[in-house]
Amino acid sequence: MDISSVANAASNATAASTQATASILMLRKAMDIQSQNAMTLLQALPQPASNPPNLGNVIDVRA
């Protein structure tokens, strides 16, 4: 093996590692944005109406 091929291989490995790190960071950022959007949508939902306190207390299970 010659020195230039070793240096080239090391350079390619470093570039691939940098690219993988950048891809992971972009994925995390996209997931954070999606999480924030989901929370915004959930907070925008109207609150359900409150049922009377006696509703659902007595259930007839005999048929």
DRENGUDREN-130209 format. One line per 10 residues: number of its first residue (from 1); their letters; for each residue z, x, y of C-alpha. Coordinates in nm, 3 decimals. Each point is the difference from the previous one (the first is absolute). Layout:
REM residues N
NUM) A) Z/X/Y | ...
END
This chain:
REM residues 63
1) MDISSVANAA) 0.000/0.000/0.000 | -0.078/0.122/0.337 | 0.231/-0.022/0.301 | -0.225/-0.235/0.197 | 0.001/-0.261/-0.279 | 0.382/0.013/-0.016 | 0.023/-0.039/0.377 | -0.253/-0.284/-0.009 | 0.196/-0.179/-0.274 | 0.324/0.037/0.195
11) SNATAASTQA) -0.168/-0.132/0.313 | -0.138/-0.301/-0.189 | 0.343/-0.073/-0.150 | 0.161/0.013/0.344 | -0.263/-0.232/0.145 | 0.046/-0.247/-0.287 | 0.376/0.006/0.045 | -0.032/-0.062/0.373 | -0.242/-0.285/-0.060 | 0.231/-0.158/-0.260
21) TASILMLRKA) 0.296/0.023/0.239 | -0.200/-0.162/0.278 | -0.110/-0.278/-0.234 | 0.360/-0.071/-0.104 | 0.114/-0.010/0.363 | -0.280/-0.243/0.089 | 0.091/-0.220/-0.298 | 0.366/-0.008/0.108 | -0.101/-0.092/0.355 | -0.225/-0.281/-0.127
31) MDIQSQNAMT) 0.282/-0.132/-0.220 | 0.244/0.008/0.295 | -0.246/-0.198/0.214 | -0.052/-0.256/-0.279 | 0.376/-0.031/-0.043 | 0.046/-0.063/0.372 | -0.277/-0.260/-0.002 | 0.156/-0.177/-0.299 | 0.341/-0.010/0.171 | -0.160/-0.142/0.315
41) LLQALPQPAS) -0.169/-0.274/-0.202 | 0.322/-0.083/-0.184 | 0.196/-0.020/0.326 | -0.266/-0.232/0.146 | 0.055/-0.259/-0.275 | 0.191/-0.307/0.117 | 0.350/-0.049/-0.136 | 0.021/-0.275/-0.264 | 0.169/-0.323/0.101 | 0.363/-0.029/-0.100
51) NPPNLGNVID) 0.063/-0.256/-0.274 | 0.301/-0.232/0.006 | 0.306/0.154/-0.173 | 0.009/-0.272/-0.270 | -0.361/0.050/-0.106 | -0.030/0.151/-0.347 | 0.370/-0.021/-0.089 | -0.044/-0.266/-0.268 | -0.276/0.045/-0.255 | -0.043/-0.243/-0.290
61) VRA) -0.120/0.203/-0.294 | 0.021/-0.285/-0.253 | -0.331/-0.166/-0.058
END
